[in-house]
Amino acid sequence: MDASTLWWLVMGALVAAELATGTFYLLMLALGAAAGALAAHAGLPETPQVAVAAIVGALSSGGWYLWRRRQGANQQPLGTHADPDVTLDLGQTVLVTRWEEDGCAHVTYRGAPWTARLKAEHPDQPPSPGPHRICAMQGNQLIIEKV
């Protein structure tokens, strides 16, 4: 098996692992593997191939980290339960018809029954029926706020 073929297989495995885990840094390492494959195509020996792959993978991962850090410097980090890039239901509205004694409501969203509770930032507001916006999800419970 050619060295370049091995590098392309490593790159494919890294891309597949990224798709399974959602870790963008694996794509940066896949770029490094692609650079190693191109170095193999150029006829470089094994040690420079590994060095090129390591340098490109490290620089792209480090660059991605720095870029993300600069972009989010003024933002409070979100957990995945409140990150609109992960949970596409955030911002959608649901209709609350009544609130239960325990502070929860039963709503229908996307054709399925859900338990919803009011966002903790507004404990002084008495819950009232009407349209509410989904602002987070914790397990199978919607965290909502009044529209």
C-alpha positions in Angstrom: 0.0 0.0 0.0 1.3 3.4 -0.9 2.1 5.9 1.9 -0.3 8.4 0.3 -3.1 5.9 0.3 -2.5 5.3 4.0 -2.6 9.1 4.6 -5.9 9.4 2.7 -7.4 6.5 4.8 -6.3 8.3 8.0 -7.9 11.5 6.8 -11.2 9.6 6.0 -11.2 8.0 9.4 -10.7 11.4 11.1 -13.6 12.9 9.0 -15.8 9.9 9.9 -14.9 10.3 13.6 -15.7 14.0 13.4 -19.1 13.2 11.9 -19.8 10.8 14.8 -18.6 13.1 17.6 -19.1 16.6 16.2 -15.6 17.7 17.3 -14.5 20.2 14.8 -10.8 19.8 15.8 -10.8 16.4 14.2 -11.4 18.1 10.8 -8.3 20.2 11.5 -6.3 17.0 12.1 -7.8 15.6 8.9 -6.3 18.6 7.1 -3.0 17.6 8.6 -3.4 14.1 7.2 -4.3 15.5 3.8 -1.1 17.5 4.0 0.8 14.3 4.8 -0.8 12.6 1.8 0.3 15.5 -0.5 3.8 15.3 1.0 3.8 11.6 0.1 2.6 12.4 -3.4 5.5 14.9 -3.7 7.9 12.0 -3.0 9.0 13.1 0.5 10.3 10.4 2.9 8.2 9.2 5.8 9.7 11.5 8.5 9.0 14.7 6.6 5.5 13.4 5.8 4.8 13.0 9.5 6.3 16.4 10.2 4.2 18.1 7.6 1.0 16.4 8.8 1.8 17.3 12.5 2.7 20.9 11.6 -0.4 21.5 9.5 -2.7 19.7 12.0 -1.3 21.6 14.9 -1.4 25.0 13.2 -4.9 24.6 11.9 -6.2 23.3 15.3 -4.4 26.2 17.1 -5.7 28.7 14.6 -9.2 27.4 15.0 -8.9 27.6 18.8 -7.7 31.2 18.7 -10.3 32.2 16.2 -13.1 30.7 18.3 -11.7 32.3 21.4 -11.6 35.7 19.8 -15.1 35.3 18.4 -16.6 34.3 21.8 -14.5 36.6 24.0 -17.5 38.9 24.7 -20.0 36.1 24.9 -20.9 33.9 27.9 -20.3 30.3 27.1 -23.4 28.3 26.4 -24.0 24.7 27.3 -25.4 22.5 24.5 -28.9 22.8 26.1 -29.0 26.5 25.3 -26.8 26.7 22.2 -28.9 27.5 19.1 -26.2 25.9 16.9 -26.8 22.5 18.5 -30.5 22.7 19.5 -32.5 24.0 16.6 -35.7 24.2 18.6 -34.5 27.3 20.5 -36.5 30.3 19.7 -39.6 28.4 18.6 -42.9 29.2 20.3 -45.3 26.9 22.2 -48.7 27.7 23.6 -49.2 27.2 27.3 -52.9 26.7 28.2 -52.5 26.3 31.9 -49.8 25.9 34.6 -49.8 23.1 37.1 -49.3 23.5 40.9 -45.7 22.4 40.7 -44.8 25.2 38.3 -44.7 23.0 35.2 -46.9 23.1 32.1 -47.8 20.4 29.6 -47.5 21.7 26.0 -47.6 20.1 22.6 -44.6 20.8 20.4 -43.9 19.2 17.0 -46.9 16.9 17.6 -45.6 15.5 20.9 -46.4 16.2 24.5 -43.6 18.0 26.5 -43.2 19.2 30.0 -42.2 22.8 30.2 -41.1 25.1 33.0 -40.5 28.8 33.2 -36.9 30.1 32.9 -35.3 30.4 36.3 -34.2 34.0 35.6 -37.8 35.2 36.2 -38.9 33.6 39.5 -40.8 36.8 40.5 -43.1 36.6 37.5 -46.2 34.5 38.1 -46.6 32.0 35.2 -49.4 32.9 32.9 -50.9 31.1 30.0 -50.2 32.1 26.4 -47.4 31.9 23.9 -43.9 31.2 25.2 -40.5 31.0 23.5 -38.2 28.0 24.0 -34.9 29.2 25.4 -33.3 26.0 26.5 -33.8 22.2 26.7 -32.9 20.1 29.7 -33.3 16.4 28.9 -36.9 16.1 27.7 -38.1 19.3 29.4 -38.5 22.6 27.7 -37.3 25.8 29.5 -39.5 28.6 28.3 -40.0 32.3 28.7 -43.0 34.6 28.0 -43.1 36.1 24.5 
